[in-house]
Amino acid sequence: MLVEPDLVPHGAYSPGAVPLGRIVAGPVRRGLTLTDAAVVGPGLAAQLADGDVLVTVHVRDPAASIVEAGDLVRVIATDPRGSATAVVVADAARVVTIPSVNTAAGGGTSPLVLAVPEPTALALSGAATSQVLDVVVPAPGAR
């Protein structure tokens, strides 16, 4: 089915220019028009706020199952060897995409790609080296 030219979204890929090998930012149904903002990479990075970067974090599998692309989350870190006190490492982090991985391989974590300010990305990377990360989804307006 052809779409009227004036109804094609800005940034839409033509059928012959689909960005093969790129990761989509969320679920895509057959027949949906694919745009540059729907894939991870330059098109999606261009949508970031000034000072924000994309960072991948690995959170426990149950935590990853409660979020979708577009959600605003808090990322909390807990030291499993210490007092088990959780601290907020990132607040209002936007979930950009949830890459699909083979969870049968084990490990108990799932990746999330988040859009956050660069200092927050550094804090997340540091926390991931020795702490367990989870996400909390606050109620809208509960900031």
C-alpha positions as CSV (number, residue, x, y, z in Angstrom):
1,M,0.0,0.0,0.0
2,L,1.4,3.4,-0.9
3,V,1.1,6.3,1.4
4,E,0.3,9.8,0.2
5,P,3.5,11.8,0.1
6,D,2.2,14.5,2.5
7,L,1.3,11.8,5.1
8,V,4.9,10.3,5.2
9,P,6.5,11.2,8.6
10,H,9.6,13.5,8.6
11,G,12.7,11.3,8.7
12,A,11.0,8.3,7.2
13,Y,13.2,5.7,5.5
14,S,12.3,4.8,2.0
15,P,11.8,1.0,1.4
16,G,15.1,0.8,-0.4
17,A,17.0,2.7,2.4
18,V,16.1,0.7,5.5
19,P,19.0,0.9,8.0
20,L,19.9,-2.7,8.1
21,G,21.9,-3.8,11.1
22,R,20.7,-0.9,13.3
23,I,18.8,-1.5,16.6
24,V,15.3,-0.2,16.8
25,A,14.3,1.9,19.8
26,G,11.2,-0.1,20.5
27,P,8.8,-2.7,19.0
28,V,8.0,-2.3,15.3
29,R,5.1,-3.9,13.7
30,R,5.0,-5.1,10.1
31,G,3.9,-2.2,7.9
32,L,4.9,0.6,10.2
33,T,6.8,3.4,8.7
34,L,10.3,3.4,10.1
35,T,11.9,6.8,10.8
36,D,15.3,8.0,11.9
37,A,14.1,8.6,15.4
38,A,13.1,4.9,15.8
39,V,16.6,3.5,15.5
40,V,19.5,3.7,17.9
41,G,22.3,5.7,16.3
42,P,22.7,9.1,14.7
43,G,19.0,9.6,14.1
44,L,18.1,8.8,17.7
45,A,21.1,10.6,19.1
46,A,20.1,13.7,17.3
47,Q,16.9,13.7,19.4
48,L,18.9,13.8,22.7
49,A,18.8,16.9,24.8
50,D,22.0,19.0,25.0
51,G,24.5,17.2,27.3
52,D,22.7,13.9,27.2
53,V,24.4,10.7,26.0
54,L,23.2,7.1,25.4
55,V,24.5,4.6,28.0
56,T,23.9,0.9,28.3
57,V,23.3,-0.5,31.8
58,H,22.5,-4.1,32.8
59,V,19.8,-4.4,35.4
60,R,18.3,-7.5,37.0
61,D,15.9,-9.3,34.7
62,P,12.7,-8.7,36.8
63,A,13.5,-5.0,36.8
64,A,14.0,-4.8,33.1
65,S,10.6,-6.5,32.5
66,I,8.6,-3.6,34.0
67,V,9.8,-0.9,31.6
68,E,9.3,0.0,27.9
69,A,11.1,2.4,25.6
70,G,10.1,6.0,26.5
71,D,9.6,5.3,30.2
72,L,11.3,7.6,32.7
73,V,13.0,5.5,35.4
74,R,15.3,5.8,38.5
75,V,18.3,3.5,38.5
76,I,19.3,2.3,42.0
77,A,22.4,0.6,43.0
78,T,22.9,-1.9,45.8
79,D,26.2,-3.3,47.1
80,P,25.4,-7.0,47.6
81,R,28.4,-7.4,49.8
82,G,27.8,-4.4,52.1
83,S,24.9,-3.1,54.0
84,A,22.5,-3.7,51.1
85,T,21.4,-0.1,51.2
86,A,20.2,1.1,47.8
87,V,21.2,4.6,46.5
88,V,19.8,6.4,43.5
89,V,22.4,6.7,40.8
90,A,20.2,8.1,38.0
91,D,16.9,10.0,38.3
92,A,14.6,10.6,35.3
93,A,16.6,8.5,33.0
94,R,14.7,7.9,29.7
95,V,14.6,4.3,28.5
96,V,15.6,4.5,24.8
97,T,15.6,0.9,23.9
98,I,15.7,-2.6,25.4
99,P,18.0,-4.6,23.2
100,S,16.9,-8.2,22.8
101,V,19.4,-10.7,24.2
102,N,19.5,-14.5,24.7
103,T,18.4,-14.7,28.3
104,A,18.8,-18.5,28.2
105,A,22.6,-17.9,28.5
106,G,21.9,-16.8,32.1
107,G,23.5,-14.0,34.0
108,G,20.3,-12.7,35.4
109,T,20.6,-9.2,33.9
110,S,19.2,-7.5,30.9
111,P,20.5,-4.4,29.0
112,L,18.7,-1.1,28.9
113,V,19.9,1.8,26.8
114,L,19.2,5.1,28.6
115,A,19.5,8.7,27.7
116,V,21.1,10.6,30.6
117,P,23.4,13.6,31.2
118,E,27.1,12.6,30.7
119,P,28.0,12.8,34.4
120,T,25.1,10.4,35.2
121,A,26.4,8.0,32.5
122,L,29.8,8.0,34.3
123,A,28.2,7.4,37.7
124,L,26.1,4.5,36.2
125,S,29.2,2.9,34.6
126,G,31.1,3.2,37.9
127,A,28.2,1.7,39.9
128,A,27.9,-1.2,37.5
129,T,31.4,-2.4,38.3
130,S,30.7,-3.4,41.9
131,Q,26.9,-3.0,42.5
132,V,23.7,-4.6,41.4
133,L,21.5,-2.2,39.4
134,D,17.7,-2.1,39.4
135,V,15.1,0.3,38.0
136,V,12.2,2.0,39.8
137,V,9.4,3.4,37.8
138,P,7.9,6.4,39.7
139,A,4.3,7.5,39.3
140,P,3.9,10.3,36.7
141,G,4.5,13.6,38.5
142,A,6.2,12.0,41.4
143,R,9.6,13.7,40.9
